[in-house]
Amino acid sequence: MKRSLADILKRLEAQYGSPGTLPVSGPLEMILWENVAYLVNDLRRKAAFESLKERIGLSPQNIHSASKKSIRKALEGGGIILPERVKKLASIGKIVMDEFGGDLNQVLDFPTDKAMKALQLFPGVGRPGAEKILMFSRRLPVLALESNGLRALIRLGYGQQKNSYNATYISTQAAVRGELIEDYDWLIRAHQLLRIHGQELCKRTIPRCKDCPLLMMCDYAAEQGIVARPGARQKGRIRK
């Protein structure tokens, strides 16, 4: 079956419904959202974020002045490596106060290169994270991808798995670029649908290929021998 990103997104929306938007807005809230929890589902991440909001507040001033004990208490429900998450939250508050005078929103008015560099000062924010913040803030019309969406596109045949995450990310973005629409609603929808698909069916281990609406266009499924495709390299069936 011929593959196209438009068809992929149409099928994913039929499978999962119209995706919601992030429950946070602005660069600081997005950075906090990513750092309040680790290896948890969205419900637990939201609970940790709401706990931070209620106990300490979301302003950089409040976070910067909060004790590590109070930050720890706020983040207890957010999964593992709690001491590291506490350290990251304290660092976020300090960076916003020291480097941006308490106002991180100003980065949205920076030239793209400067904004990308500024956002990558924060823990856990590399190139993909910085692009995601700018895309959701409607400042950079790219298809920013997180790990679930990236994995789904790689398996479908966009880009190549490289030795580093960043190289894989760049390869996949280049492969899909010609099919993008430079419209923020479209790009955000694509990001969200691919993310959901990676979480629900195209999992890192034991993907649920038989339930996938993209099965017949998936290179990974053909390589694993789950579907027959002339000329596809087959590696044997994956476990269900």
N, C-alpha and C positions, 0 to 999 in steps of 0.2 A: 504494500500500500504506500502510495506517495505521501511523504511527510510534509506538513506545513505548520508553522507556529499558530496560524489563525485557526486551523482545524484542531490542533492540540488544545488550545484554550477553549474552543467551543465545546469539545468533548469533556474537558475537566469541569467546566461550569455546569454542564448537564449532570455530571457525577456528583459534584459537591454543592451546587447552588452558587449564587452570587456571593463572592467573598466579602467579608467585612473589612473595614479599615482598621488601622492600629488604634488601640484604646488610649494612645498618647499622642501628643503633638509637640512640635518644636524640637530643636536639637538636644537640649538638655534632658527633656523627658524621655526622648528616644534612647539616649545614652544610659540614663538611669534604668530604664526598662530592661535593657540588655544585661545590666550588671547586678540587679537586685537578686537574681536567682541563677541557678546553674543546673542543667540537665533535668528540668522539670517541664511539665506540660503548661499550656497557656493559662489554665485556670489557677495553678499554683503560682505562676509568675505574676499574674494579676493580683493575687492575694498578697504577695510580698510587696508589690508596688503600692497597693492601697495601705498596707501596714506602714510603709515608709512615709506615705503622704499624711496619714493620721497621726503618727507618733512624732515625726520630726518636721515634715513639710518638704516641699519640692524646690524651694528656693535655694540657690547656691549658698546664700548667707546662712540659712538654717543648717544645711548639711555641713558646711565648713565649721560651724561653731558647735555642732553636736559632739558629744563624747562617743568614743568607740563603743562603750558599753551600751549606750542608747541605740546606736546604729545596729549593733549586734542583736539587740532585742527586737528591733523592727524587722530584721531580715531572717529571723530564725526559721520561718516556714519555707524558705526559698531553696531548699536542697542542700547539697554537700558543699564542701570547702568554705564554710561560713567565715573563718578568719580572713581568707583571701578576699571574699566579697566585701567584708567590712573595710578592709584596707583599700579596695578599689573605690568604694563610695566616698571615703575620706579624701582620697586623691582627686576624685572628680570635683568635689567642692573646692578644694584648694586650687586646682588648675583654673576653674572659672573665675575665682576671685583674683588670683595672682596674674593670670595672663589676659583676662578679658574684662577686668573691672567689674565682675559680677553680672555681666550681660552676655550670654553666649549667642543670643539671637543675632548679634551683629555679624556673625560669620556668614549669614545668609546673604549679606550685601557685599561680601568679598568677591574678587575674581575667583573663578573656579579653582585654579591651582592653589591659591592662598587658602581658600576655604577647605579644600581637601587636606592640606598640610595642617591647618589648625585643628580640624576634627580628629586627626590621627595622633594628637597629643594625648588623647584620653585612653584609658585602659580598655582593651578589647575592641578598639576601633582601628581597623586596617583600611585598605582601599575599598573593599566591598562594603564595610560598615559606613564609611564616609559617603560613598555614593548612594547608599540607601537613605541616609539622612537627607541628602540634598534632593534625591528623587521625591521622597515623601513630602519634602518642604517645597516642592515644585520649583526647584532652582537648577536642576540638572536632568535633562531628558535622556536618561540611559535606563537600560533594564538592569537594575541592581539585583544581585542574587545572593541569598544566603545558602547555607550548605545543603538544605533539602531540595531547593529548586535547582541548584547547580547539579546535584547528583541526578535528578530526573532528566535534565537536558543532556547530560553526558551519556546516560543510558539510551536516550532516544537517538543519539548519533551526532549531537552538536558538540564540536570541539573535541579535545583529547585530554585524557588523564595524564598530567605531567608530574614531575618530581616534587613540585611544591603546590600548595593550595592556590597561591596567587597566580602562578603560571597556568594552572588549570582554569581558573576564573577568567583570565584574559583570553585564553584560547576559546572558551565557550562563548564569551561575549562577542568575539570576532566572528564566530561561526553563525550566530543568530542575528547579527546586526542588520543584515539586509532584509529581514522580515519584520523589523520593528516599525511601529507607528509612533511618531514623536508627539504623543499626546499623553499628558500625565495620568489621566484617568485610565487609559489603556495600559500604560506601563505598570502602574500600581496594581491593577487587576491581574496582569500577567505575573507579577512578582508573588502576589498572594495565592493565586491558583497553583502555581508551581510549588510554592512552599507547602501548601496543604497536601498536595499530591505526594510530595516526598515524605511527609509525616504519616499519612494514612495508608498508602499502598506501596509507593516506591521507596520502601524503607532501606536503611543502610544494610542491615542483615535480614535475610529471609524476606525479600520483597514479595508482596502478594500479587504476583504477575497474572494469575488466572482471573483475578477480579478487576484487572486494569482495563479502562476504556481505550487505552493507547496500545494495547498488546500487539496488534497487527502491524504497527509502524515502528516498533521498538527494536533497535539493534541488539540491545542486551538480551531480550527475549529470544531473538533468532540465534544469537551466539550460544545461549544456554540450551538450545534445542527445544524450547517451550513452544515455539511456532516454527513452521517450515518456511524457509525463504531460500530460493535458489542462490547459491554462491555464498551464503552466510557461513562463517566459521563457527562450528559448534563445539561447545566445551562440556556438554553433559547437562542434565537437568539440575536445577537448583532444588534445594529442600523446600517444602511447603510448610 
